[in-house]
């Protein structure tokens, strides 16, 4: 199954639905933390740009979210 082609802004919104909380922004990188799993995820948010598939795959791996779970969050 292919990963969706979406922007970093939409990834941040989906991760918030999954329980991640924003803890900081440095430049164009947003840092989100999940309080239960103590996971920290970095999402590049470049205005309107679509994330590379490998970048999205790495973000989902860091977050411990499967592609199926991620699609349900969108």
Backbone bond lengths (Angstrom), bond angles and torsions (degrees), N, CA, C in turn:
res aa  C-N    CA-C-N  psi(-1)  N-CA   C-N-CA  omega(-1)  CA-C   N-CA-C  phi
1 X - - - 1.447 - - 1.527 108.62 -
2 X 1.325 116.38 130.93 1.459 120.87 -179.09 1.521 110.92 -77.49
3 X 1.312 114.98 148.96 1.452 120.75 175.05 1.525 109.28 -75.48
4 X 1.334 117.26 146.41 1.468 118.61 177.35 1.526 110.77 -69.21
5 X 1.304 116.69 149.77 1.468 122.12 177.33 1.519 107.11 -94.18
6 X 1.336 116.59 100.94 1.453 120.76 -176.55 1.529 110.93 -136.79
7 X 1.320 114.31 167.65 1.468 120.40 -179.09 1.522 110.47 -85.63
8 X 1.314 115.30 164.85 1.452 121.45 177.37 1.520 112.12 -62.47
9 X 1.342 116.57 -33.52 1.466 120.77 179.16 1.527 110.84 -60.17
10 X 1.331 116.69 -42.25 1.463 120.67 -179.97 1.527 111.44 -70.52
11 X 1.322 116.67 -32.39 1.464 120.26 176.73 1.523 109.54 -64.97
12 X 1.333 117.10 -42.63 1.466 121.55 178.73 1.531 109.73 -60.38
13 X 1.336 117.53 -44.99 1.468 121.06 179.29 1.524 111.25 -60.83
14 X 1.333 116.92 -42.83 1.458 121.07 -179.70 1.532 110.91 -65.40
15 X 1.324 116.98 -41.27 1.465 120.26 179.46 1.528 111.22 -66.11
16 X 1.335 117.11 -34.50 1.467 119.99 176.58 1.525 110.06 -62.71
17 X 1.340 116.91 -39.05 1.466 120.93 177.35 1.528 110.89 -63.06
18 X 1.340 116.10 -29.78 1.468 121.56 -179.10 1.526 111.99 -82.53
19 X 1.337 117.27 0.70 1.456 120.41 176.76 1.516 115.28 103.30
20 X 1.318 117.45 2.83 1.466 120.59 177.46 1.522 109.00 -78.17
21 X 1.329 115.44 144.46 1.462 121.38 179.88 1.522 109.28 -119.03
22 X 1.340 117.34 136.07 1.463 119.54 177.59 1.529 110.73 -66.96
23 X 1.329 115.97 133.48 1.466 119.75 179.61 1.524 112.02 -118.59
24 X 1.322 116.87 -10.73 1.457 118.43 178.11 1.510 112.82 173.68
25 X 1.318 114.04 163.12 1.464 122.09 176.32 1.514 106.73 -134.61
26 X 1.312 115.44 131.11 1.467 119.75 175.10 1.522 106.64 -130.16
27 X 1.304 115.72 108.90 1.457 120.06 -175.08 1.524 108.88 67.26
28 X 1.323 116.66 -122.24 1.463 120.23 179.77 1.525 111.88 -102.88
29 X 1.317 118.03 10.21 1.461 121.07 -179.13 1.529 110.68 -102.93
30 X 1.326 114.30 126.03 1.464 121.33 178.88 1.525 107.67 -100.77
31 X 1.323 115.51 135.26 1.462 121.22 179.80 1.519 108.45 -110.43
32 X 1.347 115.91 125.91 1.450 121.34 -179.51 1.517 109.53 -122.60
33 X 1.335 115.45 141.22 1.467 122.23 -176.29 1.522 109.10 -122.87
34 X 1.339 116.45 139.08 1.462 120.89 175.17 1.521 107.52 -104.23
35 X 1.341 117.50 117.09 1.464 119.99 -173.23 1.533 114.86 -63.41
36 X 1.324 118.43 -34.12 1.468 120.33 -177.75 1.523 112.44 -75.53
37 X 1.325 116.23 -47.09 1.467 119.66 -175.92 1.527 113.01 -90.69
38 X 1.352 116.92 -4.97 1.469 122.18 -178.68 1.537 111.91 57.44
39 X 1.336 116.64 34.17 1.452 122.74 -178.54 1.520 110.22 -94.43
40 X 1.333 116.68 136.19 1.457 122.57 175.08 1.525 108.40 -113.83
41 X 1.332 115.63 128.38 1.462 121.67 -177.58 1.519 108.70 -123.47
42 X 1.323 116.27 138.37 1.459 122.60 177.41 1.523 109.18 -109.15
43 X 1.342 116.64 127.43 1.461 121.48 -179.61 1.527 108.79 -123.88
44 X 1.351 117.54 120.53 1.464 119.19 175.23 1.530 110.01 -76.56
45 X 1.319 116.75 125.88 1.466 120.88 -179.16 1.530 107.97 -118.62
46 X 1.306 115.37 93.19 1.465 121.47 177.28 1.517 106.32 -102.12
47 X 1.306 117.60 123.61 1.464 123.17 -169.99 1.526 113.86 -45.46
48 X 1.321 114.67 110.39 1.460 121.78 174.56 1.511 116.42 76.00
49 X 1.328 118.68 -4.76 1.462 119.92 -177.48 1.527 111.10 -82.99
50 X 1.321 114.84 142.60 1.466 122.33 178.20 1.531 108.07 -81.32
51 X 1.340 115.73 137.52 1.465 119.86 177.61 1.525 111.01 -73.07
52 X 1.307 116.26 144.97 1.460 121.19 174.13 1.534 107.95 -65.95
53 X 1.333 118.10 144.11 1.465 120.48 -178.84 1.527 113.46 -54.66
54 X 1.325 117.60 -40.13 1.461 120.91 -179.68 1.531 110.71 -65.98
55 X 1.324 117.19 -35.71 1.464 121.21 178.29 1.524 109.75 -65.40
56 X 1.333 117.26 -45.67 1.462 121.12 178.40 1.525 110.64 -62.63
57 X 1.321 116.37 -40.99 1.463 121.09 178.65 1.540 110.37 -60.87
58 X 1.313 117.13 -41.14 1.467 121.69 178.71 1.523 111.12 -66.35
59 X 1.338 117.58 -40.83 1.465 121.61 178.79 1.525 109.98 -62.07
60 X 1.327 117.09 -45.12 1.467 120.72 -179.92 1.522 110.69 -64.84
61 X 1.319 116.84 -37.28 1.459 121.03 177.61 1.526 110.53 -64.60
62 X 1.334 117.23 -44.89 1.469 121.63 177.14 1.528 110.95 -59.36
63 X 1.335 115.72 -39.90 1.464 121.02 -176.00 1.526 112.51 -79.84
64 X 1.324 117.14 -16.44 1.460 120.22 -177.73 1.514 112.29 73.63
65 X 1.328 116.44 33.16 1.469 122.55 -178.33 1.525 108.84 -115.11
66 X 1.325 116.33 133.65 1.464 120.63 178.20 1.532 109.35 -79.04
67 X 1.335 115.17 164.09 1.459 119.65 178.94 1.525 110.64 -61.32
68 X 1.332 116.35 -39.21 1.467 120.76 -179.76 1.525 110.54 -63.93
69 X 1.338 117.08 -45.45 1.457 121.23 178.89 1.527 110.67 -62.20
70 X 1.335 115.94 -39.39 1.455 120.71 -179.14 1.524 111.14 -64.86
71 X 1.332 116.94 -42.64 1.463 120.84 178.63 1.524 111.26 -60.30
72 X 1.325 116.66 -36.07 1.468 120.89 179.73 1.523 111.34 -69.53
73 X 1.334 117.61 -26.56 1.457 121.74 179.39 1.524 113.23 -77.63
74 X 1.331 116.42 -21.18 1.477 120.26 -177.31 1.510 111.88 -72.55
